[in-house]
């Protein structure tokens, strides 16, 4: 599944366009690397998502689209760090 679609279906981001923009500007890392919005996410991958006030470290539990649409837990938060609004995490 695409990383931008995963962020939308897992309800980490409200809209897919916003998720794609976050990935494009480098606010999302997949397994420690910056990626494009079309990068594939699989179970067991780690995501780092930088929001304006916090940095989330996420372990992907499921990347199955039908399971995500049914509301099955798709990720587990491994790490959460607060950020200053002016601070860029990377």
SERO-4910 file (N, C-alpha, C, O; in steps of 0.05 Angstrom, whole numbers):
BEGIN
 pado doro    nc1    nc2    nc3   cac1   cac2   cac3    cc1    cc2    cc3    oc1    oc2    oc3
  Unk    A     17    -23      0      0      0      0     18     25      0     39     25     13
  Unk    A     10     45    -14     25     70    -15     26     83     13      7     81     29
  Unk    A     47     97     19     51    109     45     30    131     50     20    134     72
  Unk    A     24    147     30      4    168     34    -24    156     39    -39    167     55
  Unk    A    -31    135     25    -57    122     30    -58    109     57    -78    110     71
  Unk    A    -35     97     66    -34     85     93    -39    107    114    -54    102    133
  Unk    A    -26    130    112    -30    151    131    -59    160    133    -69    166    154
  Unk    A    -72    161    110   -101    169    109   -119    147    121   -135    153    138
  Unk    A   -115    122    112   -133    101    121   -129     94    150   -147     84    164
  Unk    A   -105     98    161   -100     92    189   -108    115    207   -105    114    231
  Unk    A   -118    137    194   -128    160    208   -107    176    223   -112    190    242
  Unk    A    -82    174    214    -61    192    224    -63    219    212    -55    239    225
  Unk    A    -73    221    187    -76    246    173   -104    246    161   -114    225    153
  Unk    A   -118    269    161   -146    269    153   -150    266    123   -170    254    115
  Unk    A   -132    277    107   -136    276     78   -111    265     64    -89    269     73
  Unk    A   -115    250     43    -93    238     28    -75    259     15    -51    255     14
  Unk    A    -87    281      6    -71    302     -6    -52    314     14    -29    321      8
  Unk    A    -61    317     39    -43    328     60    -21    307     66      2    315     71
  Unk    A    -28    282     67     -8    261     72     12    261     50     36    258     55
  Unk    A      4    263     25     23    263      2     41    288      4     65    286     -2
  Unk    A     30    310     12     47    334     15     67    331     38     90    339     35
  Unk    A     59    319     60     77    314     82    100    296     73    123    302     80
  Unk    A     94    275     58    115    257     49    133    272     29    158    268     30
  Unk    A    122    288     11    138    302     -9    157    322      3    179    326     -7
  Unk    A    150    335     25    168    355     38    187    342     57    205    356     68
  Unk    A    185    316     62    204    302     78    196    299    107    213    293    124
  Unk    A    171    303    114    161    301    142    156    272    149    149    266    172
  Unk    A    158    253    131    153    225    136    177    209    127    187    213    105
  Unk    A    186    191    144    208    173    137    198    144    140    184    137    159
  Unk    A    206    128    121    199     99    121    225     84    126    243     85    109
  Unk    A    226     69    148    250     54    155    275     71    155    297     62    146
  Unk    A    273     96    164    295    114    167    303    129    142    323    144    142
  Unk    A    288    126    120    295    139     95    272    157     86    249    150     90
  Unk    A    278    180     74    257    196     62    248    182     37    264    170     22
  Unk    A    223    183     31    211    168      9    192    186     -6    186    209      2
  Unk    A    181    176    -28    161    190    -44    134    180    -35    132    158    -22
  Unk    A    112    194    -41     85    186    -32     77    158    -43     60    145    -30
  Unk    A     89    149    -64     81    123    -76     97     99    -64     93     77    -73
  Unk    A    114    104    -44    130     83    -33    112     63    -19     91     70     -7
  Unk    A    119     37    -21    103     16     -9    108     13     21    131     13     30
  Unk    A     86      9     36     88      4     65     78    -25     69     59    -34     57
  Unk    A     93    -40     86     85    -67     92     86    -71    123     97    -54    137
  Unk    A     73    -92    132     73    -98    161    102   -102    170    118   -115    156
  Unk    A    109    -90    193    136    -92    204    153    -68    198    174    -65    210
  Unk    A    144    -51    179    159    -26    173    156     -6    196    138     -7    212
  Unk    A    175     12    197    173     34    217    170     60    202    183     65    181
  Unk    A    153     77    212    148    104    201    155    124    222    150    121    246
  Unk    A    167    146    213    171    169    231    155    192    218    161    199    195
  Unk    A    136    203    232    119    224    221    122    249    238    118    248    262
  Unk    A    131    271    225    135    296    239    111    314    235    105    323    213
  Unk    A     97    319    257     75    338    258     86    364    269    109    364    279
  Unk    A     71    386    268     82    412    277     91    411    306    110    425    313
  Unk    A     78    396    324     85    397    352     96    371    363    103    369    387
  Unk    A     97    350    346    107    324    357    119    307    334    112    310    311
  Unk    A    136    289    342    148    270    324    139    242    333    145    234    356
  Unk    A    126    227    316    116    200    323    133    179    310    140    181    286
  Unk    A    141    159    325    154    135    315    133    113    315    122    106    336
  Unk    A    127    101    292    105     83    289    114     56    277    131     56    259
  Unk    A    104     34    288    109      8    277     83      0    263     61      0    274
  Unk    A     86     -7    237     63    -15    221     55    -44    228     72    -62    225
  Unk    A     31    -49    237     21    -75    244      7    -89    220     10   -113    216
  Unk    A     -7    -73    205    -22    -84    182    -24    -63    160    -29    -39    166
  Unk    A    -19    -71    136    -21    -53    113    -43    -63     94    -43    -56     70
  Unk    A    -61    -80    104    -83    -91     88   -105    -70     86   -116    -62    107
  Unk    A   -112    -62     62   -131    -41     58   -159    -47     69   -172    -30     81
  Unk    A   -168    -71     65   -195    -78     75   -195    -79    105   -216    -71    117
  Unk    A   -174    -88    118   -173    -88    147   -173    -59    158   -186    -53    178
  Unk    A   -158    -41    144   -157    -13    153   -185      0    151   -193     15    168
  Unk    A   -199     -7    129   -226      5    126   -245     -5    147   -265      9    153
  Unk    A   -241    -29    157   -258    -40    178   -250    -30    206   -265    -35    226
  Unk    A   -228    -16    208   -220     -5    234   -202    -22    251   -199    -17    274
  Unk    A   -190    -42    238   -171    -59    252   -146    -42    259   -137    -27    243
  Unk    A   -135    -45    284   -111    -30    291    -88    -35    270    -81    -58    266
  Unk    A    -78    -14    258    -59    -17    237    -31     -9    245    -11    -14    231
  Unk    A    -28      5    268     -2     14    276      0     15    307    -21     14    321
  Unk    A     24     16    317     29     19    345     50     42    348     70     42    334
  Unk    A     44     61    366     63     83    370     85     73    388     81     65    410
  Unk    A    109     74    377    133     65    391    147     87    406    158     83    427
  Unk    A    146    112    395    160    134    406    145    160    400    134    162    378
  Unk    A    145    178    419    132    204    414    149    225    428    154    224    452
  Unk    A    158    245    412    174    267    423    160    293    417    151    298    395
  Unk    A    159    311    437    148    337    431    168    354    416    192    351    419
  Unk    A    158    372    399    175    389    383    166    418    387    143    424    391
  Unk    A    185    436    385    179    465    385    168    471    357    177    459    337
  Unk    A    149    490    354    138    496    328    160    505    308    156    501    284
  Unk    A    181    517    317    202    527    299    223    506    293    239    510    274
  Unk    A    223    484    307    243    463    304    235    445    281    212    436    278
  Unk    A    256    438    264    252    418    243    266    393    252    289    394    260
  Unk    A    252    370    252    264    346    263    287    334    248    304    321    259
  Unk    A    288    340    221    310    329    205    324    350    190    343    344    176
***
